[in-house]
Amino acid sequence: MRSAGRGVRISVAVVVFAVSLEFWARVDDYLTYDAPFWGRYNSQMLYIRDTLGQRGKPNARYRKWKLNELGFRGPAMRHDRINVLCFGASETFGLYESEGQEYPRLLERKLNERAGRDTFQVVNAAYPGESAFTAVVRVPELIDAIHPRIAIVYPTPADYIWLPYLHPAESPPQSAEAPFDFRMGERLRTFAKGLLPEGIQSRLREQEIRRGAAAFAVMDRLPDENVRQFHDDVAHLVQTLRDRGVLPVVVTHASAFGPTLSEDDRRLLISWRKFYPMLKEDGFLDMERRMNETLRAIATEQGVPLIDAAAQIPATRQNFADFVHFTNRGAEVMAEKLTRGLMPIVQAQLQPSSTPKGAE
C-alpha cells in the first residue's frame, strides 16, 4: 500500500509539473506575441485554403511571422511604388532570420538606397513548401493585385524529390491534428537538442531516417524525370510571368555545401535527409548541382536574366542556419547579390516612361 501511495504521489507531481510548464508557456506566448491563451497557436494559423490551394491568411500572425492585408509576409502594401515580386519557399519566406531581416525585406531597403529614394516595394509572395508548380496557379491573381514589373524566381529543388507531393490529389492523406496543442513541447525539444552532443543527435536522426525510408524505394540520386518536371514547372512559371508583362529574374539555389565536405557537413546532410528519407545523402548534393544547371539553362532558353546565387554566396555556417535557410548574415549577402544583379534592370524602371502593366 505504501509503495502504491508513493506511485500515486509521483504521478500527481508529474502531472502538476507538466501542467505548470504548459501554463507558463502559454503565459509567455501571450506576453511576448499577444497569442491567445486558450485554443491553438501554431504556424498553421498563417494559412488558409481556397480553390487554388494553400495561401497566406490576411493579417495573420504567429510569433515573429506577420502577414499583411493580402496574406504576404511583410508590411502593408503601398500603391505608389515599383513592385518586385519574390517567388520561393521557406528560404524566401524566412525562417531563422530576425524579424524584418529576411532577404526580400533587405532587398527592398538596398534597392531604395541605390535609387536614392523610397521607390521600390518588394513583395514576399513565398510560403514554406511552395514549388514552381504551385506558384504558377497564383500568377494571375498576384499580377492583378500587385502589378509587379519584376519577379524574382528562387525555386526550391527539394520540392521535387518526391513528385506526388506536388499534386494534392495524389498526395498521401494529411494526418489529423492532435486534439490538444501542447505548446511546451517545442520548447522542451529545443532544450533537449541543446543538451545532446551533435554526434548523438545525428545518430538519432539516422534512426528516424531508417524508419521513414522503410516506406519508400530509396534513391541514390534524383531520377531524370524529377529534373525534367522541375525544368518544365520553372519554365512554365517564367513564361507565364512574361506573358503577363512581368520580367522574370531566375536565381540559382544556394546551399551550405561547398565542393568538399567536412564531418559537420555530413551531419548537416543527415539532418536534411530527415525530411526526405527516400533520397540518400549524397543525392542531395547531386540534386543541387543538376537543378542549378537546369535553372541556368532555363534563363538561356527564355532569354531572361540570371543571378547565380549558388556560385556567389559562400557556403559557410555564417551564411546558413541549416542546409539551405539563411542566417541574418546570409540573408544580407543574398540581398546584396540580388541588388547588384538587379541594378542594370531597375535603372530602366526609374525612367519616366516606365509604367507598370495594368496601372495605366
LINRAUR-V96651 format. One record per run of one state. SS is the DSSP state (H for helix, E for strand, L for the rest). FROM is the first residue (numbers start at 0). TO is the last residue. If there is no record, write none. Layout:
ss,from,to
SS,FROM,TO
SS,FROM,TO
//
This chain:
ss,from,to
L,0,0
H,1,32
L,33,41
H,42,45
E,46,49
L,50,51
E,52,55
L,56,59
E,60,61
L,62,63
E,64,66
L,67,71
E,72,72
L,73,80
E,81,86
L,87,88
H,89,92
L,93,101
H,102,114
L,115,118
E,119,123
L,124,130
H,131,135
L,136,137
H,138,145
L,146,148
E,149,152
L,153,155
H,156,159
L,160,161
H,162,165
L,166,166
H,167,169
L,170,182
H,183,194
L,195,196
H,197,212
L,213,217
E,218,218
L,219,222
H,223,242
L,243,245
E,246,250
L,251,261
H,262,272
L,273,277
E,278,278
L,279,279
H,280,301
L,302,303
E,304,306
L,307,307
H,308,311
L,312,318
E,319,319
L,320,324
E,325,325
L,326,326
H,327,348
L,349,359
//
